[in-house]
Amino acid sequence: MSAVGGPPLADAGRRAELRLNLADVRDRIAVASAAAGRAADELTLVAVSKTWPAADVVLLRELGVTDFAENREQEARPKAAAVTKHLFDGEVSAASQSGSRGADQWIDQGTGQGTERGRRVGQPRQAGLPGPAPIPLSPPCWHFVGQLQRNKARSVTQWAHWVQSVDRAPLVAALSSAAVAHGCEIVVCLQVSLDGHSASAGRGGAAPADIPALGDLVVGSRGLVLAGVMGVAPRGAPARPAFARLREVSDVLRRGHPDASVISAGMSGDLAEAVAEGATHLRIGTALFGQRRGVP
């Protein structure tokens, strides 16, 4: 099975596996939140679906997960389109088939019909279940979390709603231009290097001292909305001190931009540490989907 495709009817065993994994992750988030004196509903779970098929995304969407992340544009664009097709009966739209942004399609709660910018696009259903869906499902909110080259900015704005890995001024300009051309807004997190070096070890990230000016640039750019910061804990080092540094950078950014309150931090192995240091968005892959499959 390819990472993009997948059968229209999901395997019952895989459905049960994902359900159990999701319950375990939610329990871990609840425990971590209680330990930090926080409410679990303050946090957004972002399922990192890279290398996994569209069918898995659909299953987790049915189970209530709303946000998904990808790090390779060439994989993500057709996958997002495939997920939208699974969630809607019949033709979704020509834009969906070319990889357009799925959440430009939404459910009119009054009619139960899917629309795209005010146009009806078909009756929604829950993929893998016979008959009409008892509860209409909207397409996921897609996050891009990988390193992004400027020449891919236009492609990413066709399917992604968030770009969490913005770490340099030329990328801000490219995303702004692409968003304006596509007629959309892209929500942006500024990726912070947490090991003392910018763009360290090929993982990206701006130096903490550069974040305020980069935030000013995003706020002044058309088509972009500044959400906050994102960080990845350094390999081979304790995660919590790194996330504490990320929180400090967030505090500085919010002095000039109070609404930029997002802290995207924490993955399968360090979500508790991230929650303790104020994370608002957790990017969870392996704990939900299983061990990562290789990408050709």
Buried (B, 14 or more C-beta within 10 A) or exposed (E): EEBBEBBEEBBEEBBEBBBEBBEEBBEBBBEBBEEBEBEBEEBBBBBBBBBBBBBBBBBBBBBEBBBBBBBBBEBBBBBBBBBBBBBBBEEBBEBBBEBBBBBBBBBEEEEEBBBBEEEEBBBBBBBBEEEEBEEBBBBBBBBBBBBBEBEBBBBBBBBBBBBBBBBBBEBBBBBBBBBBEBEBBBBBBBBBBBBEEBBBEEBBBBBBEBBBEBBBBBBEBEBBBBBBBBBBBBEEEEBBBBBBBBBEBBEBBBEEBEEBBBBBBBBBEBBBBBBBBBBBBBBBBEBBBBEEEEEE
